[in-house]
Amino acid sequence: MTKICVIGLGYVGLPLAHAFSEKYKVVGFDIAQWRIDELRNGHDRTLELNEAQVKQAIANGMEFTLEINDIKDCTIYIVTVPTPIDKHKKPDLTPLIKASETIGKVLKKDDIVIYESTVYPGATEEDCVPVLEKFSGLKFNQDFFCGYSPERINPGDKEHTVTKIKKVTSGSTHEIGQKVDALYASIITAGTHLAPTIKVAEAAKVIENSQRDINIAFVNELSMIFSRLGIDTNAVLEAAGTKWNFLNFKPGLVGGHCIGVDPYYLTHKAQEVGYNPEIILAGRRLNDNMGIYVANQVIKLMIKKGHKIEGSKVLVLGITFKENCPDIRNSRVIDVIRELQEFGCQIEVSDYWADADEVAHEYGLTLQQEMKPDIYDAIILAVAHNDYKKLQLKKPDQVVFDIKSILDHSDGRL
C-alpha cells in the first residue's frame, strides 16, 4: 500500500500533500511545532489552502506531525523544503541535507525518495543520496530509489494550482521513473512530462526561473534607459507587445524564493565545472541593484519638489515579494527601505497581506495598521496588491513612485 510522507509544509508542500490526500494516505511532516499546531486546527497562514481545504485533508485521513516515528511506515517520501542562498549568494543545502538525514533514519527497502526542492543539476544524486545511504545503511538503486519532480507552484495564484500545472518527473532508474510519473499523473490533471534522467529534470527547473530573471533584468535595464530619454517605459512595452511573439515582461523588484535565488544555484554549478556564466550573473547583478536604483530615483524626485531629505516621511506600500500574497521571503522591497534610511528618511511600511509578527522578526519593521497618505512627503507603491489600485492621492507636492505601474499615470503626476 502506498503511504506518502511530505517533508516540509510550506507554500509547496502543503498544497501537494492536500492534493495527494484525495487518493492516498498522507502524512505531512514539518520541524516547526507552531506550523503543525495551526494546521491541526485547520489554519494555513500561507493562504494557499483555506480552512475548509485543510479540514477536508484531515477528514481524508491526512496527519500532521513533527515526530519521526509517525513517518516510519511510509513508502514514498517527498521533500519540499526551502533551498536558499547564504550571505555570499552560495547555495545553502542545509534544509535539504537535514531532511535527507531524517528520511535516512526511517528508510526501508524499496522505498522511494522524491525531491521537489529547486537545486543545481546533480544535487539529488551527489549530495542527497550519500546522506540517505549513510543514515539508512541501504544501497542506492538496490535497496531504495530516488526521483526528482520540481515544484512549479506559484504562491498566491488561485488559478494555476498544483494539479493544474504540468509536472516534470524523473527517476533514478527507468522503472522508478515510470512509477514516479504514474504517481504524479494520478493527481495532476494538467499532465506530466517524464524526463530521461534526474539531472535533466533538475536542470529544467533551474533554467525556468533563470530565464525569467534574465528577461526581467532586460526590461529593468530598458526602464533605466527610457527614464534618461524621457520616454514612458510602459507605453513602449505596450506598443512592442502588439507583436505576436513579443515577450510580455514588466520592470520591477525581483525577489521571492525562486527567481531571485535559483540562478545562483545554476551559476554555482557552472563555476564548479570551470565555466563562468556571464549573462546569468549580469542579470542577477542588475536585478539585485534595482532596490538601490528605485530609492535613488525617489530621492532625486523629492529634491526636485523641494523636500528636505533628512527627516522626510516616506510611506512604502507593500513588503511581500509579490502581489496578493503573504509571502515575504527574500522580498527586495527591503533594499529600497534600507537605502532610503541611509539618506535619513523616516520610513513607514504598510501591507495588509503580510503578517506583522513575521515582518518584525524578518526585517525588524513595524507595519502601520492605518494608512493616511496625505501626511507623507513621498509614497512608494512597491507591491501591486489589488487594493492599492484604488489609492486616492491629493497632496500636490507629494512624490509618488509607482514601481509596478498600477495607478493612472495620465495626469502626469507619477
C-alpha positions as CSV (number, residue, x, y, z in Angstrom):
1,M,0.0,0.0,0.0
2,T,1.3,3.5,-0.9
3,K,1.7,5.8,2.0
4,I,3.2,9.2,1.3
5,C,5.1,11.5,3.6
6,V,5.6,15.1,2.5
7,I,8.6,16.7,4.3
8,G,8.1,20.5,4.6
9,L,4.6,22.0,4.8
10,G,5.2,25.5,3.3
11,Y,3.9,27.1,0.1
12,V,4.8,24.0,-1.9
13,G,4.5,21.0,0.5
14,L,1.0,21.7,1.9
15,P,-0.9,22.1,-1.4
16,L,0.9,19.0,-2.7
17,A,0.0,17.0,0.4
18,H,-3.6,18.1,0.1
19,A,-3.8,17.0,-3.5
20,F,-2.3,13.6,-2.7
21,S,-4.7,13.2,0.3
22,E,-7.6,12.9,-2.1
23,K,-6.3,9.5,-3.3
24,Y,-3.6,8.3,-0.8
25,K,-2.8,8.0,2.8
26,V,-0.6,11.1,3.6
27,V,1.5,12.3,6.5
28,G,2.6,15.9,6.5
29,F,5.9,16.4,8.3
30,D,7.4,19.7,9.5
31,I,10.0,20.6,12.1
32,A,8.1,23.7,13.3
33,Q,5.7,22.9,16.2
34,W,3.7,26.1,15.5
35,R,3.1,25.0,11.9
36,I,1.9,21.6,13.0
37,D,-0.4,23.1,15.6
38,E,-2.1,25.6,13.3
39,L,-2.6,23.0,10.5
40,R,-4.2,20.6,13.0
41,N,-6.5,23.4,13.9
42,G,-7.4,23.9,10.2
43,H,-5.4,27.2,9.6
44,D,-2.9,27.8,6.9
45,R,-1.1,31.1,7.3
46,T,0.3,31.0,3.7
47,L,-3.3,31.1,2.5
48,E,-2.5,28.5,-0.2
49,L,-5.3,26.4,1.3
50,N,-8.5,27.7,3.0
51,E,-9.8,26.3,6.3
52,A,-12.3,24.0,4.5
53,Q,-9.5,22.5,2.4
54,V,-7.2,21.9,5.4
55,K,-10.1,20.3,7.3
56,Q,-11.0,18.2,4.3
57,A,-7.5,16.8,4.1
58,I,-7.7,15.9,7.8
59,A,-11.1,14.3,7.1
60,N,-9.4,12.3,4.3
61,G,-7.1,10.9,6.9
62,M,-4.1,13.2,6.5
63,E,-1.9,13.6,9.6
64,F,0.4,16.5,10.6
65,T,3.4,15.7,12.7
66,L,6.9,16.5,13.7
67,E,7.6,13.1,15.2
68,I,9.8,10.9,13.2
69,N,8.1,7.7,14.4
70,D,4.9,8.9,12.7
71,I,6.5,8.6,9.3
72,K,8.5,5.3,9.5
73,D,5.7,3.3,7.8
74,C,5.6,5.5,4.7
75,T,6.8,4.1,1.4
76,I,7.2,7.3,-0.5
77,Y,8.9,10.4,0.9
78,I,8.6,13.7,-1.0
79,V,10.9,16.6,0.1
80,T,9.6,20.1,-0.4
81,V,11.9,22.1,1.9
82,P,13.4,25.5,1.0
83,T,16.7,25.8,-0.8
84,P,18.0,29.3,0.0
85,I,21.3,31.0,-0.6
86,D,23.7,32.3,2.1
87,K,25.1,35.8,2.5
88,H,27.7,35.1,-0.1
89,K,25.0,34.1,-2.6
90,K,26.1,30.4,-2.5
91,P,23.6,27.5,-2.3
92,D,22.6,26.6,1.2
93,L,21.6,22.9,1.1
94,T,21.2,22.7,4.9
95,P,17.4,22.2,4.9
96,L,17.8,19.6,2.1
97,I,20.5,17.7,3.9
98,K,18.6,17.7,7.3
99,A,15.5,16.4,5.5
100,S,17.6,13.6,3.9
101,E,19.0,12.7,7.4
102,T,15.5,12.5,8.8
103,I,14.3,10.2,5.9
104,G,17.5,8.1,6.1
105,K,16.7,7.2,9.7
106,V,13.4,5.6,8.7
107,L,14.2,4.5,5.1
108,K,13.3,0.9,4.3
109,K,13.9,-1.5,1.4
110,D,12.1,-0.5,-1.8
111,D,11.1,3.0,-0.5
112,I,11.3,5.9,-3.0
113,V,12.5,9.4,-2.0
114,I,11.4,12.2,-4.4
115,Y,12.9,15.7,-4.2
116,E,10.9,18.7,-5.3
117,S,13.2,21.5,-3.9
118,T,15.0,23.5,-6.6
119,V,18.6,22.5,-6.8
120,Y,21.5,22.6,-9.3
121,P,21.9,19.6,-11.7
122,G,23.4,16.7,-9.7
123,A,22.4,17.7,-6.2
124,T,19.9,14.8,-5.7
125,E,22.4,12.0,-6.6
126,E,25.6,13.7,-5.5
127,D,24.6,15.5,-2.3
128,C,21.4,13.9,-1.0
129,V,21.8,10.2,-1.9
130,P,25.0,9.8,0.1
131,V,23.2,11.1,3.2
132,L,20.3,8.7,2.7
133,E,22.8,5.8,2.3
134,K,24.8,6.9,5.4
135,F,21.8,7.2,7.8
136,S,19.9,4.2,6.4
137,G,22.7,1.7,5.8
138,L,20.9,0.9,2.5
139,K,22.3,0.9,-1.0
140,F,21.0,3.4,-3.6
141,N,19.3,1.8,-6.6
142,Q,19.4,-1.6,-5.0
143,D,17.6,-1.2,-1.7
144,F,16.0,2.3,-2.2
145,F,15.4,4.6,-5.1
146,C,15.0,8.3,-5.8
147,G,13.1,10.6,-8.1
148,Y,13.0,14.3,-8.8
149,S,9.9,16.3,-9.7
150,P,10.5,20.0,-9.5
151,E,7.8,22.2,-7.8
152,R,6.1,24.7,-10.1
153,I,3.7,26.3,-7.6
154,N,3.1,30.0,-8.0
155,P,2.3,31.4,-4.5
156,G,-0.9,33.3,-4.3
157,D,-2.1,32.0,-7.7
158,K,-5.6,30.5,-7.3
159,E,-5.9,29.7,-11.0
160,H,-2.7,27.8,-11.6
161,T,-2.9,25.4,-8.6
162,V,-0.7,22.4,-8.1
163,T,-2.9,19.9,-10.0
164,K,-3.4,22.3,-13.0
165,I,0.3,22.8,-13.7
166,K,2.1,20.2,-15.9
167,K,4.6,18.3,-13.8
168,V,8.1,17.2,-14.8
169,T,9.0,13.9,-13.3
170,S,12.1,11.6,-13.3
171,G,13.5,8.6,-11.5
172,S,16.9,7.1,-10.7
173,T,16.1,4.1,-12.9
174,H,13.9,3.7,-15.9
175,E,11.4,1.6,-13.9
176,I,11.4,4.1,-11.0
177,G,10.9,7.0,-13.4
178,Q,7.7,5.3,-14.7
179,K,6.5,4.8,-11.1
180,V,7.2,8.4,-10.1
181,D,5.5,9.6,-13.3
182,A,2.4,7.4,-12.7
183,L,2.2,8.7,-9.1
184,Y,2.0,12.3,-10.1
185,A,-0.2,11.6,-13.1
186,S,-2.8,10.2,-10.7
187,I,-3.4,13.7,-9.3
188,I,-2.1,16.2,-11.9
189,T,-4.9,16.9,-14.3
190,A,-2.6,19.0,-16.5
191,G,-0.5,16.0,-17.3
192,T,3.2,15.1,-16.7
193,H,6.4,15.0,-18.6
194,L,8.8,12.2,-17.8
195,A,12.4,13.4,-18.2
196,P,15.1,10.9,-19.1
197,T,17.2,11.5,-16.0
198,I,17.1,13.2,-12.7
199,K,19.8,15.7,-13.8
200,V,17.7,16.7,-16.8
201,A,14.7,17.4,-14.5
202,E,16.9,19.4,-12.1
203,A,18.3,21.4,-14.9
204,A,14.9,22.1,-16.4
205,K,13.6,23.6,-13.2
206,V,16.6,25.8,-12.5
207,I,16.6,27.3,-16.0
208,E,12.9,28.1,-15.8
209,N,13.4,30.8,-13.2
210,S,16.8,31.8,-14.6
211,Q,15.2,32.6,-17.9
212,R,12.5,34.8,-16.2
213,D,15.2,36.5,-14.2
214,I,17.2,37.4,-17.3
215,N,14.1,38.7,-19.1
216,I,13.1,40.9,-16.2
217,A,16.7,42.2,-16.0
218,F,16.4,43.2,-19.6
219,V,13.2,45.3,-19.1
220,N,14.6,46.7,-15.9
221,E,17.6,48.0,-17.9
222,L,15.2,49.3,-20.6
223,S,13.4,51.3,-17.9
224,M,16.6,52.9,-16.8
225,I,17.5,53.9,-20.4
226,F,14.0,55.2,-21.2
227,S,13.9,57.2,-18.0
228,R,17.0,59.1,-19.2
229,L,15.4,59.6,-22.6
230,G,12.2,60.9,-21.1
231,I,10.1,58.0,-22.5
232,D,7.3,56.1,-20.7
233,T,8.6,52.6,-20.4
234,N,5.1,51.1,-20.1
235,A,4.0,52.9,-23.2
236,V,6.9,51.4,-25.1
237,L,6.2,47.9,-23.8
238,E,2.5,48.2,-24.7
239,A,3.4,49.2,-28.2
240,A,6.0,46.5,-28.6
241,G,3.5,44.0,-27.2
242,T,1.3,44.3,-30.2
243,K,3.7,41.9,-32.0
244,W,2.5,38.3,-31.5
245,N,5.9,36.9,-30.3
246,F,7.0,39.8,-28.1
247,L,7.6,38.5,-24.5
248,N,5.5,40.4,-22.0
249,F,7.7,41.1,-19.0
250,K,7.4,44.1,-16.7
251,P,10.2,46.0,-14.8
252,G,10.3,45.7,-11.0
253,L,11.9,44.3,-8.0
254,V,12.9,40.6,-8.3
255,G,12.7,38.7,-5.0
256,G,11.0,35.7,-3.6
257,H,12.2,32.2,-3.0
258,C,12.6,31.3,-6.7
259,I,13.6,33.9,-9.3
260,G,15.9,35.8,-7.0
261,V,17.6,32.6,-5.8
262,D,17.6,29.8,-8.3
263,P,20.0,31.4,-10.9
264,Y,22.7,31.3,-8.2
265,Y,22.3,27.5,-8.0
266,L,23.0,27.2,-11.7
267,T,25.9,29.6,-11.7
268,H,27.4,27.8,-8.7
269,K,27.4,24.5,-10.5
270,A,28.7,26.1,-13.7
271,Q,31.7,27.7,-11.8
272,E,32.3,24.3,-10.1
273,V,33.0,22.8,-13.5
274,G,35.1,25.7,-14.7
275,Y,32.7,27.9,-16.6
276,N,32.0,31.5,-15.5
277,P,28.4,32.3,-16.7
278,E,28.3,35.9,-17.9
279,I,24.7,36.6,-18.9
280,I,23.0,34.9,-15.9
281,L,25.2,36.8,-13.4
282,A,24.9,40.1,-15.3
283,G,21.1,39.7,-15.0
284,R,21.4,38.9,-11.3
285,R,23.6,41.9,-10.6
286,L,21.2,44.3,-12.3
287,N,18.1,42.9,-10.6
288,D,19.8,42.8,-7.2
289,N,20.6,46.5,-7.5
290,M,17.1,47.6,-8.5
291,G,16.1,48.5,-5.0
292,I,19.0,51.0,-4.7
293,Y,18.1,52.4,-8.1
294,V,14.5,52.9,-7.1
295,A,15.5,54.6,-3.8
296,N,17.8,57.0,-5.6
297,Q,15.2,57.9,-8.2
298,V,12.8,58.7,-5.3
299,I,15.4,61.0,-3.7
300,K,16.0,62.8,-6.9
301,L,12.3,63.5,-7.4
302,M,11.9,64.6,-3.8
303,I,14.8,67.1,-4.2
304,K,13.2,68.4,-7.4
305,K,10.0,69.1,-5.5
306,G,11.8,70.9,-2.8
307,H,11.6,68.4,0.0
308,K,14.3,68.3,2.7
309,I,15.6,64.7,2.6
310,E,16.9,64.4,6.2
311,G,13.8,63.5,8.3
312,S,11.4,63.4,5.4
313,K,8.5,60.9,5.8
314,V,8.2,58.2,3.3
315,L,5.4,55.5,3.1
316,V,6.2,52.2,1.4
317,L,3.2,50.3,0.3
318,G,3.9,46.5,0.3
319,I,6.6,44.4,1.8
320,T,5.7,40.9,0.3
321,F,7.7,39.7,-2.6
322,K,4.7,39.7,-4.9
323,E,1.2,40.9,-5.2
324,N,-1.8,39.5,-3.4
325,C,0.3,37.0,-1.4
326,P,1.5,37.0,2.2
327,D,5.0,35.6,1.4
328,I,7.8,38.0,2.5
329,R,10.7,35.6,1.8
330,N,13.6,37.4,0.1
331,S,11.5,40.5,-0.6
332,R,13.6,43.1,-2.3
333,V,11.4,45.9,-1.1
334,I,13.8,45.9,1.9
335,D,16.6,47.1,-0.4
336,V,14.6,50.3,-1.2
337,I,13.8,50.8,2.5
338,R,17.4,50.4,3.7
339,E,18.7,52.7,1.0
340,L,16.2,55.4,1.9
341,Q,17.1,55.0,5.6
342,E,20.7,55.7,4.6
343,F,19.6,59.0,3.3
344,G,18.0,59.8,6.6
345,C,14.4,59.3,5.6
346,Q,11.8,58.2,8.1
347,I,10.2,55.1,6.6
348,E,6.8,53.7,7.5
349,V,5.6,50.4,5.9
350,S,2.1,49.2,5.3
351,D,1.0,45.9,3.9
352,Y,-2.4,44.4,4.6
353,W,-1.3,41.0,3.2
354,A,1.8,40.5,5.3
355,D,1.9,39.1,8.8
356,A,3.1,41.8,11.2
357,D,5.0,39.5,13.5
358,E,6.8,37.8,10.6
359,V,7.8,41.2,9.2
360,A,9.1,42.3,12.6
361,H,11.1,39.1,13.0
362,E,12.5,39.0,9.5
363,Y,13.2,42.7,8.8
364,G,12.8,44.5,12.1
365,L,10.0,46.6,10.7
366,T,6.7,47.6,12.3
367,L,3.8,47.6,9.9
368,Q,1.4,50.6,10.0
369,Q,-2.2,49.4,10.5
370,E,-3.8,52.7,9.4
371,M,-2.9,54.5,6.2
372,K,-3.0,58.3,5.9
373,P,-1.4,59.0,2.5
374,D,-1.6,62.8,2.8
375,I,1.0,63.1,5.7
376,Y,3.9,61.8,3.7
377,D,6.4,63.6,1.5
378,A,6.7,60.5,-0.7
379,I,4.8,57.3,-1.3
380,I,6.4,54.2,-2.9
381,L,4.0,51.6,-4.3
382,A,6.3,48.7,-4.1
383,V,3.8,45.8,-4.5
384,A,0.8,45.6,-6.8
385,H,-1.8,44.5,-4.2
386,N,-5.3,44.9,-5.6
387,D,-6.5,47.5,-3.1
388,Y,-3.6,49.8,-3.8
389,K,-5.0,50.3,-7.3
390,K,-7.8,52.3,-5.6
391,L,-5.4,54.7,-3.8
392,Q,-6.6,58.3,-3.9
393,L,-3.7,60.8,-3.9
394,K,-4.4,64.5,-3.3
395,K,-1.3,66.1,-1.9
396,P,0.2,68.2,-4.9
397,D,3.9,68.3,-3.8
398,Q,4.0,64.6,-2.9
399,V,6.3,62.3,-4.7
400,V,4.6,59.1,-5.8
401,F,6.8,56.3,-7.2
402,D,4.7,53.5,-8.7
403,I,7.2,50.7,-9.2
404,K,4.6,48.3,-10.7
405,S,2.6,50.9,-12.7
406,I,-0.7,50.1,-11.1
407,L,-2.0,53.7,-10.9
408,D,-3.4,56.0,-13.5
409,H,-0.4,57.9,-15.0
410,S,-2.5,60.1,-17.3
411,D,-2.4,63.2,-15.2
412,G,1.4,63.4,-15.4
413,R,1.9,63.3,-11.6
414,L,3.6,59.9,-11.4
